Amino acid sequence: MSSGLIIFILATIGFHIGLYGMFQKASITPWKALIPYYNTWEMVEAMELKKYWFWLQFIPIIGQFISIWLYIKFVEHFGRFSVIHHAAAVFVPFLYFPYLGFSKNERYG
């Protein structure tokens, strides 16, 4: 196995573990964080966004940016509004999401 593949797998696991914790804090059934697209559907509902934001994810290329925006909005519901928090959500979610999901100091809402 190449080191790049190992890093990718670890990052994916960290991302989903973090979302799992964030979902628990947001009072969303945590296992839903582990299912791609279903997790963003649950976030859209929890944040009370218009449903079309979920469907916009399926537009090629633009959809990736919509997904990233949804994750940033979810982080904002944890009271994190600064550029550094947005950057962490985009560039190191595999580290930042577990912090938000499992830190005793972080609250949803």
ZADO-1210 file (C-alpha; in nm, 4 decimals, padded with zeros to 6 digits):
<atoms>
<atom x="00.0000" y="00.0000" z="00.0000" code="MET" pos="1"/>
<atom x="00.1310" y="00.3430" z="-00.0846" code="SER" pos="2"/>
<atom x="00.1668" y="00.6071" z="00.1851" code="SER" pos="3"/>
<atom x="-00.0719" y="00.8341" z="-00.0047" code="GLY" pos="4"/>
<atom x="-00.3471" y="00.5747" z="00.0124" code="LEU" pos="5"/>
<atom x="-00.2891" y="00.5237" z="00.3840" code="ILE" pos="6"/>
<atom x="-00.3098" y="00.8986" z="00.4462" code="ILE" pos="7"/>
<atom x="-00.6303" y="00.9174" z="00.2398" code="PHE" pos="8"/>
<atom x="-00.7901" y="00.6336" z="00.4375" code="ILE" pos="9"/>
<atom x="-00.6900" y="00.7877" z="00.7729" code="LEU" pos="10"/>
<atom x="-00.8201" y="01.1295" z="00.6648" code="ALA" pos="11"/>
<atom x="-01.1522" y="00.9787" z="00.5536" code="THR" pos="12"/>
<atom x="-01.1895" y="00.7908" z="00.8812" code="ILE" pos="13"/>
<atom x="-01.1035" y="01.1044" z="01.0825" code="GLY" pos="14"/>
<atom x="-01.3542" y="01.3101" z="00.8846" code="PHE" pos="15"/>
<atom x="-01.6387" y="01.0643" z="00.9464" code="HIS" pos="16"/>
<atom x="-01.5524" y="01.0073" z="01.3119" code="ILE" pos="17"/>
<atom x="-01.5619" y="01.3847" z="01.3586" code="GLY" pos="18"/>
<atom x="-01.8960" y="01.4155" z="01.1822" code="LEU" pos="19"/>
<atom x="-02.0258" y="01.1361" z="01.4034" code="TYR" pos="20"/>
<atom x="-01.9421" y="01.3398" z="01.7140" code="GLY" pos="21"/>
<atom x="-02.0778" y="01.6601" z="01.5620" code="MET" pos="22"/>
<atom x="-02.4050" y="01.4846" z="01.4791" code="PHE" pos="23"/>
<atom x="-02.4334" y="01.3637" z="01.8382" code="GLN" pos="24"/>
<atom x="-02.3978" y="01.7201" z="01.9629" code="LYS" pos="25"/>
<atom x="-02.6506" y="01.8432" z="01.7067" code="ALA" pos="26"/>
<atom x="-02.9032" y="01.5818" z="01.8269" code="SER" pos="27"/>
<atom x="-02.8941" y="01.4022" z="01.4914" code="ILE" pos="28"/>
<atom x="-02.8764" y="01.0234" z="01.5015" code="THR" pos="29"/>
<atom x="-02.4954" y="00.9792" z="01.4785" code="PRO" pos="30"/>
<atom x="-02.4798" y="00.6823" z="01.2386" code="TRP" pos="31"/>
<atom x="-02.6295" y="00.9085" z="00.9709" code="LYS" pos="32"/>
<atom x="-02.2955" y="01.0924" z="00.9585" code="ALA" pos="33"/>
<atom x="-02.1348" y="00.7833" z="00.8055" code="LEU" pos="34"/>
<atom x="-02.3495" y="00.7719" z="00.4911" code="ILE" pos="35"/>
<atom x="-02.2387" y="01.0014" z="00.2063" code="PRO" pos="36"/>
<atom x="-02.5016" y="01.2529" z="00.0905" code="TYR" pos="37"/>
<atom x="-02.7434" y="01.1363" z="00.3586" code="TYR" pos="38"/>
<atom x="-02.5214" y="01.3163" z="00.6073" code="ASN" pos="39"/>
<atom x="-02.5516" y="01.6426" z="00.4163" code="THR" pos="40"/>
<atom x="-02.9298" y="01.5920" z="00.3882" code="TRP" pos="41"/>
<atom x="-02.9438" y="01.5649" z="00.7669" code="GLU" pos="42"/>
<atom x="-02.7274" y="01.8759" z="00.8054" code="MET" pos="43"/>
<atom x="-02.9530" y="02.0750" z="00.5713" code="VAL" pos="44"/>
<atom x="-03.2557" y="01.9712" z="00.7766" code="GLU" pos="45"/>
<atom x="-03.0853" y="02.0445" z="01.1109" code="ALA" pos="46"/>
<atom x="-02.9725" y="02.3880" z="00.9936" code="MET" pos="47"/>
<atom x="-03.3166" y="02.4554" z="00.8443" code="GLU" pos="48"/>
<atom x="-03.1723" y="02.5474" z="00.5051" code="LEU" pos="49"/>
<atom x="-03.3783" y="02.5266" z="00.1901" code="LYS" pos="50"/>
<atom x="-03.3752" y="02.1730" z="00.0500" code="LYS" pos="51"/>
<atom x="-03.2402" y="02.2821" z="-00.2868" code="TYR" pos="52"/>
<atom x="-02.8957" y="02.3255" z="-00.1237" code="TRP" pos="53"/>
<atom x="-02.8809" y="01.9497" z="-00.0869" code="PHE" pos="54"/>
<atom x="-02.9725" y="01.8893" z="-00.4507" code="TRP" pos="55"/>
<atom x="-02.7204" y="02.1436" z="-00.5780" code="LEU" pos="56"/>
<atom x="-02.4444" y="01.9078" z="-00.4620" code="GLN" pos="57"/>
<atom x="-02.5163" y="01.6851" z="-00.7600" code="PHE" pos="58"/>
<atom x="-02.4154" y="01.9474" z="-01.0178" code="ILE" pos="59"/>
<atom x="-02.0715" y="01.8512" z="-01.1517" code="PRO" pos="60"/>
<atom x="-01.7825" y="02.0645" z="-01.0192" code="ILE" pos="61"/>
<atom x="-02.0073" y="02.3245" z="-00.8522" code="ILE" pos="62"/>
<atom x="-02.1490" y="02.0520" z="-00.6292" code="GLY" pos="63"/>
<atom x="-01.8137" y="02.0020" z="-00.4575" code="GLN" pos="64"/>
<atom x="-01.8120" y="02.3660" z="-00.3549" code="PHE" pos="65"/>
<atom x="-02.1723" y="02.3416" z="-00.2344" code="ILE" pos="66"/>
<atom x="-02.0763" y="02.0440" z="-00.0162" code="SER" pos="67"/>
<atom x="-01.7840" y="02.2375" z="00.1299" code="ILE" pos="68"/>
<atom x="-02.0142" y="02.5331" z="00.1956" code="TRP" pos="69"/>
<atom x="-02.2587" y="02.3043" z="00.3781" code="LEU" pos="70"/>
<atom x="-01.9784" y="02.1802" z="00.6034" code="TYR" pos="71"/>
<atom x="-01.8739" y="02.5393" z="00.6756" code="ILE" pos="72"/>
<atom x="-02.2338" y="02.6316" z="00.7629" code="LYS" pos="73"/>
<atom x="-02.2500" y="02.3313" z="00.9956" code="PHE" pos="74"/>
<atom x="-01.9307" y="02.4477" z="01.1684" code="VAL" pos="75"/>
<atom x="-02.0900" y="02.7913" z="01.2101" code="GLU" pos="76"/>
<atom x="-02.3675" y="02.6266" z="01.4121" code="HIS" pos="77"/>
<atom x="-02.0950" y="02.5387" z="01.6608" code="PHE" pos="78"/>
<atom x="-02.0289" y="02.9122" z="01.7005" code="GLY" pos="79"/>
<atom x="-01.7220" y="02.9155" z="01.4769" code="ARG" pos="80"/>
<atom x="-01.7399" y="03.2073" z="01.2348" code="PHE" pos="81"/>
<atom x="-01.3799" y="03.3217" z="01.1758" code="SER" pos="82"/>
<atom x="-01.1730" y="03.2599" z="00.8652" code="VAL" pos="83"/>
<atom x="-00.9399" y="03.0249" z="01.0542" code="ILE" pos="84"/>
<atom x="-01.2337" y="02.8012" z="01.1489" code="HIS" pos="85"/>
<atom x="-01.3644" y="02.8023" z="00.7938" code="HIS" pos="86"/>
<atom x="-01.0158" y="02.7175" z="00.6648" code="ALA" pos="87"/>
<atom x="-00.9856" y="02.4318" z="00.9149" code="ALA" pos="88"/>
<atom x="-01.3229" y="02.2948" z="00.7993" code="ALA" pos="89"/>
<atom x="-01.2034" y="02.3021" z="00.4377" code="VAL" pos="90"/>
<atom x="-00.8381" y="02.1989" z="00.4607" code="PHE" pos="91"/>
<atom x="-00.8131" y="01.9766" z="00.7713" code="VAL" pos="92"/>
<atom x="-01.1640" y="01.8491" z="00.8492" code="PRO" pos="93"/>
<atom x="-01.0149" y="01.5120" z="00.9485" code="PHE" pos="94"/>
<atom x="-00.8566" y="01.6920" z="01.2462" code="LEU" pos="95"/>
<atom x="-01.1004" y="01.9768" z="01.3045" code="TYR" pos="96"/>
<atom x="-01.4268" y="01.7803" z="01.2959" code="PHE" pos="97"/>
<atom x="-01.3161" y="01.5318" z="01.5643" code="PRO" pos="98"/>
<atom x="-01.2158" y="01.8302" z="01.7780" code="TYR" pos="99"/>
<atom x="-01.5600" y="01.9902" z="01.7382" code="LEU" pos="100"/>
<atom x="-01.7386" y="01.6591" z="01.7808" code="GLY" pos="101"/>
<atom x="-01.5613" y="01.5347" z="02.0908" code="PHE" pos="102"/>
<atom x="-01.4256" y="01.8414" z="02.2741" code="SER" pos="103"/>
<atom x="-01.6083" y="01.9155" z="02.5985" code="LYS" pos="104"/>
<atom x="-01.5751" y="02.2893" z="02.5250" code="ASN" pos="105"/>
<atom x="-01.7662" y="02.2826" z="02.1965" code="GLU" pos="106"/>
<atom x="-02.1458" y="02.3098" z="02.1798" code="ARG" pos="107"/>
<atom x="-02.3960" y="02.3002" z="01.8947" code="TYR" pos="108"/>
<atom x="-02.6443" y="02.5816" z="01.8578" code="GLY" pos="109"/>
</atoms>
